[in-house]
Amino acid sequence: MRAEQRLDVIRRSVVREMAALGRRFHVDDQVVRGPGRTAVAVREHRGDGADAGVAPHLDLGYVLRLGDGEGPVVWDCASGLGRTEEQRLENGVRMWRTTTASAVVELLERRGLHGDVFAPGAAAGAPGWYTVQGPAAVFGFRSAPLSEWVEGHHLLPALAAEVLPRLDGRSLHGVRIFFGGRAGDVVAEVRVDGEPVPAASAALRAMAWPRGEHLAWARCFLLLTRDPDALRDAETAPGAPTARPRETGRTAGQPPTPSGLLRRLL
């Protein structure tokens, strides 16, 4: 599949997956535009062995103020499994939607439909920051033990000492947590704003999540912000009045499970 064909599959997948979150997006040249000033930018990385069936890594950036050079962009890297290249691309976008895009939409809506919002200092959050957590995705073979572990544990508080020093004065930060594998062959990685944080990754690896005989992984994405209302106009056309999001979502102390929503992708 040629590069432009792959990008076409990715962009069409973004349109489809954002529709699952109640957002109408459309392809517009190099970006996929959404409501107001939102958009999704697409980059693709194809490393050695990609043509031999290794899933390409997709960089997807959720743009929250398109046209504003200082506006935040939530970048994340995703990949997917599948028998064909098209399936791997589509599943990579679906993984991104399940975890990352859901967190962004929850930040914009704050209705408790696509994630959980925790106030600063909450047991599941981080001191001084509002935390928005999208659903955790658990996938692989016989992944029930890992799913149960993820449901029972808050990850950010255990990693805060390594993550918080990496945050600067920007209005929004993204934290991607990925871990799993099997006994003797595990991976544990924490990224802040797309950049690996080795100390946080080491702390994640040291946690007692299940290492079984079968391959299974978990993926989580969190947003940290000082002001959850700062981007409430992102989906509003310039010049149109804005409305404050409905405060019907779960807040500090009221998550459905300690890890928030869970999606098991088998």
Secondary structure, DSSP 4 states (H G I P E B T S, - for coil): --HHHHHHHHHHHHHHHHHTTT---EEETTEEE-STT-EEEEEEE--TTGGGTPPPEEEEEEESSTT-TTS-EEEEEE----SSHHHHHHHHHHHHIIIIIHHHHHHHH-SSSS-EEE-TT-TTSBTTBEEEE--EEEEESS-HHHHHHHHT--SHHHHHHHHGGG--S-SEEEEEEEEEEETTEEEEEEEETTEE-HHHHHHHHHS-----SS-EEEEEEEEEES-TTTTTTTTSPTTS---PPP--S--TT--SSTT--EEEE-
